[in-house]
Amino acid sequence: MHAAMKAITDYPAARPGAWRDLLRLLLASLATGAAVSIVLALAVFVVATEAHAAVPASAAPAPAAPATLAAADNAPV
């Protein structure tokens, strides 16, 4: 065998708890993703609910009559 090539048995074996650590990391990332998704969904719900709760334009009070500017001689400008 060539000196630069190693046999598969020359590499160290994986740690005994490596799969457990990988599973724990996977579950933690899934839990974090679910929590962030729930928070974003609640934010969208709140914004959408407030938009539907706004008063429609037909129910809004009529605007006040525009004010007129009077000059010193009380003639409207």
N, C-alpha and C positions, 0 to 999 in steps of 0.2 A: 504494500500500500504506500502511496505517496506520503511524504513527511508532513505536508500541509493539510492533508485530509484527516479528519478524526472519525472514529467509528461512533455510532449512535450511543454506544455504552460508555463513551468517554465523557459525555455530558452529565452534569449532576441531575439527580431526580428532583421533581418539584417538591416544594414544602408540603407537609401533610395538610396544613390548613389553607392552602392556596385556593381551592375550589370554594370553601366556605367563605373566605374573604371576598372572592369574586361575586358570589351570590349575595352577600351582604351589601356590596357596592351597588349591584344591580337593583336590589330592593330599595335602597336609600334613594337612588336616582329616580326610580318610578314614583316613590312617595313624594319627592320634591316636585316632580313634574305634575303630579295630580294636584298638589296643593296650589301651585302657581296657576294651573288651569282653572281651578275653582275660584280663586281670587279674581282672575281676569273675567271669568264669566259673570261673577257678581257685579263687577264694575260695569260691564256692558249692560247688564240688566238694570242697574240703577240709572245709568244715563238714558237708556231707552224708556224707562218708566217715567222719568222726569219730562222727557220730550212729549209723551202722550198726555201728561197731566197738565200741560200748558193750556192757558185759556185760548179758545179759538178767536180769530179776528172778529167774527160776527157778534160775539158776546162781550167784546171789549167796549168800554165807555167811549162815547163820541169825543173827538178832540175839541178842546176849547177854541173859541173864535180867535183868530189871529189879532194880536195887538197892533194898533196903529201908532206910528210915531208922530207926535205933534211938535211943530216948531215953536219958537217963542211967541209967534202971533196966533197960536192955536189952530193954524191951518194944517190939515193932514198933509204929509209929504208922500 
